[in-house]
Structure formats: C-alpha cells, structure tokens
Amino acid sequence: MSLCKVERTVKANDREYNEKFQYADNRIHTSKYNVLTFLPINLFEQFQRVANAYFLFLLILQLIPEISSLTWFTTIVPLVLVITMTAVKDATDDYFRHKSDNQVNNRLSEVLINSKLQNEKWMNVKVGDIVKLENNQFVAADLLLLSSSEPHSLCYIETAELDGETNLKVRHALSVTSELGADINRLAKFDGIVVCEAPNNKLDKFMGVLSWKDSKHSLNNENIILRGCILRNTSWCFGMVIFAGPDTKLIQNSGKTKLKRTSIDRLLNTLVLWIFGFLVCLGIILAIGNSIWENQVGDQFRTFLFWKEGRKNPVFSGFLTFWSYIIILNTVVPISLYVSMEVIRLGHSYFINWDRRMYYSGKSTPAEARTTTLNEELGQIEYIFSDKTGTLTQNIMTFKKCSINGKIYGKRNSFSFLLVCICKNSQFIPKNSHSTGLL
C-alpha cells in the first residue's frame, strides 16, 4: 500500500512537490452520465424494470419463426417508446446536474500564485495553494486556517450545508501561523509541510502535524475549515488547501449518485411479476390442452390437409404452443402503464415548480424539482429524528395555550401544543409524566 493512501503530505506554495502524489483536483462531478456512458448505463438501469425486461424477452421470442404468431413490430414500438421517453427524462435531469456542477466549478476564489493574489476558478485550485476568503464567501476546499482578521486569528463559520446547523462555529489558527496576517510576501514564502490523515468522511475529526521553522505543531479539527462552510462575521482569512474536490469531507459524505426507486415503482414491479406468473400458468394450461388435442385429434387434420410430415410429437407441439400463447397474450402486462407514469411524473415536476404555495417570498425562491423520478415520494415521511425543536421550528414559536396551576391561559378553542405544568416557587415544573406532553 502506498504512503499517500495511509497519510497525506502537503507542502504549501509548491504545486510541483504536491503533484508527484497525484492528489485529486478541486473539480467535482455529481452527474451520473457523460456522452459515452449514457446509453449503456441508462439502458442497464431501465431494464431493471421487470416490464421492460419482459418485453425485451418477448421481442427475442418473436424473432423465432417456429413460435412467433405476431410480428415483432407490435412489441418493439411500445418498448422503444417507453425507453426513449425515460431516457430523455433521465438525460434532462442529468443535464441539470452537469449545469450545477459547472456553476460550482466555475466559482471564483482568490488564490496566492507567484506572490500575487489572483482570481482562480474553483476547479483549478490545487492542494497546497493558499486561498483568501472574505466575509459571506463559500469555502472552496478543506483548508488549514493560517490567519484571519479577528483577534487571536479566530474566524466564524456557518456549517448549514454540512450538518444543518445555522449557529456559528469558531475556528482558530495556530499562533505560529497567525503572525503571517495579511502580508502577501510572508504568506508567499510560507513553506510549511502538513502530514495528516487520509481523506475520510468524519466531519468532526482531523489529525495532522504542521512542520515549519524546524518545529512541529499538532493540528486538530479546530484548525480546519471544510468545504461547504460559509465565512461569517470575519472580514478575511487565509487558508492552505489540504483536501480538494472528491477528497473533501463534504464530497466524501455525499456518496455516489445511484438509481433510486420509488414505492410505486416497486409496487409496479411486484404486480408485473404476479401478472407474468398468471400468464405463465395460463400458457401452461393452454399448452397442455394443445398437447392433448394434438395427440387425440391432430392426426385427423393432418390427413385432411395432406401433410407429408411424419407424426408430430404432442409434447414438442405443446412446448412451442406455450411460447406462442405467451406472445399472443402479452397485452395482459401493462407496458402502457409505465408510459402513463412517466408522463404524469413529468407533469408533476412542472406543477411543483409552478406551485405558489411552495414559493418562499423571504428569499424570492420558488420550489424546484431537481428530479422527475421521485415526485410521488414527496411528503411521505414516516419518521423525523431531531436533536432539538429548533431544527424544525427555527426557534420561532408562537404561544398558543398553557395551564398553570389549573388555570388555562390562551385561546380556549386552540388545540395546538398544550403544555400542562404547575407554577411552584416561580418555576414551571412538569406535573407528572401522564399529564404533560404534546397533544
């Protein structure tokens, strides 16, 4: 196992030194397909649907002349229609993922290059670069905080994109690097080497050592600013890129984009399997009937029709007839239902975007359906795990009703959040576990 897989060594302001480790660049990819992989991957995903796989199997059967009773054209047209509509929808969804990736990758950040601060696209930021951040700016990569405008080189960050918390967190730089301040010349000469853990998805842990000026300094999570954070209440700060792009903890936690199936998709697959089982049973019964008929009556028709062939095997005749009936009765499997589902989902996505009740006037932001395959799952929530009520209420609550020592305060027709408690020694103490709680 190579050293770079066990630990990471990064030298500040030295791209040539860092390139020999072949660290990932800061470009991110959240899309599922590209021009070359779209067709094979999308077809593989679509044929995971039982109905599509069934009709592909049916199409193969219709190409066999001995058992085909219908032309293959009657099967390939609806199958191609369903696959094409789904492929177009999936391609549209992935196009917006590419668009979002390009928007993020082309954001600008100030990077110290050749002793000068230059605007550089996020995707061109390299491991070891020194980046300047300003107030209310997104962090481009996982950075080691070097210095800031606040006393003791503190800085405040918002980690809502990482853990959903809107309260600010404090990070601080090492005292040995805080002396660099905003002096570009001193920052450009900074050549510290960081040896730290390999990329991982642990947001609250970091271990590393900074070697600079013939001394070593221990690093922990309090010295690191992660990608996805926003700098708040801090005029400026400088940081050294430790992890970039797919190696950042934000991307490490995001995982790969995978195929998601809704409960309706799973239900339809189950129904199609039951219908297919019924079709097989029906085909077996008809095939047995054909074998009996061929054995008892079929020879009389052969004589009448002057067939020169020898005696036909009834069992083999029943076997061929079974597949013929599977082809004839294929319409019991509702492939048209999948077409209707795709059309309805596409329409729902537009209705979500147009819904005025889902428009947030505070930030002038409408609802946006970023995928058209999961619309029916919207709002179907079974469990909510929350560490505190502020996560759900944003700490904005309105008094409704309460009872203190038997006296009810608030509107009597209100049934929302009744808190029953006793006033004792100017304190609210719950009466007992049976009389307190949310109604």
Stockholm file with secondary structure:
# STOCKHOLM 1.0

chainA/1-439         MSLCKVERTVKANDREYNEKFQYADNRIHTSKYNVLTFLPINLFEQFQRVANAYFLFLLILQLIPEISSLTWFTTIVPLVLVITMTAVKDATDDYFRHKSDNQVNNRLSEVLINSKLQNEKWMNVKVGDIVKLENNQFVAADLLLLSSSEPHSLCYIETAELDGETNLKVRHALSVTSELGADINRLAKFDGIVVCEAPNNKLDKFMGVLSWKDSKHSLNNENIILRGCILRNTSWCFGMVIFAGPDTKLIQNSGKTKLKRTSIDRLLNTLVLWIFGFLVCLGIILAIGNSIWENQVGDQFRTFLFWKEGRKNPVFSGFLTFWSYIIILNTVVPISLYVSMEVIRLGHSYFINWDRRMYYSGKSTPAEARTTTLNEELGQIEYIFSDKTGTLTQNIMTFKKCSINGKIYGKRNSFSFLLVCICKNSQFIPKNSHSTGLL
#=GR chainA/1-439 SS CCHHHHEEEEETTCHHHHHTTTCCCSCCCCCSCCTTTHHHHHHHHHTTSHHHHHHHHHHHHHTCTTTCCSCTHHHHHHHHHHHHHHHHHHHHHHHHHHHHHHHHHTCEEEEEETTEEEEEEGGGCCTTCEEEEETTCBCCSEEEEEEESSGGGEEEEECHHHHSCCSCEEEECCHHHHTTTTCHHHHHHCCCEEEEECCCCCTTCCCEEEEETTEEEEECGGGEECTTCEEESCSEEEEEEEECGGGSHHHHHHCCCCCCCCHHHHHHHHHHHHHHHHHHHHHHHHHHHHHHHHHHTHHHHHHHTTCCSCCCCHHHHHHHHHHHHHHHTGGGSCHHHHHHHHHHHHHHHHHHHHCGGGCBTTTTBCCCCCCSSSGGGTTCCCCCCCSSTHHHHTTCCCCCEEEETTEEEECTTCCSCEEEEEEETTEEEECCTTTCSCC
#=GC SS_cons         CCHHHHEEEEETTCHHHHHTTTCCCSCCCCCSCCTTTHHHHHHHHHTTSHHHHHHHHHHHHHTCTTTCCSCTHHHHHHHHHHHHHHHHHHHHHHHHHHHHHHHHHTCEEEEEETTEEEEEEGGGCCTTCEEEEETTCBCCSEEEEEEESSGGGEEEEECHHHHSCCSCEEEECCHHHHTTTTCHHHHHHCCCEEEEECCCCCTTCCCEEEEETTEEEEECGGGEECTTCEEESCSEEEEEEEECGGGSHHHHHHCCCCCCCCHHHHHHHHHHHHHHHHHHHHHHHHHHHHHHHHHHTHHHHHHHTTCCSCCCCHHHHHHHHHHHHHHHTGGGSCHHHHHHHHHHHHHHHHHHHHCGGGCBTTTTBCCCCCCSSSGGGTTCCCCCCCSSTHHHHTTCCCCCEEEETTEEEECTTCCSCEEEEEEETTEEEECCTTTCSCC
//
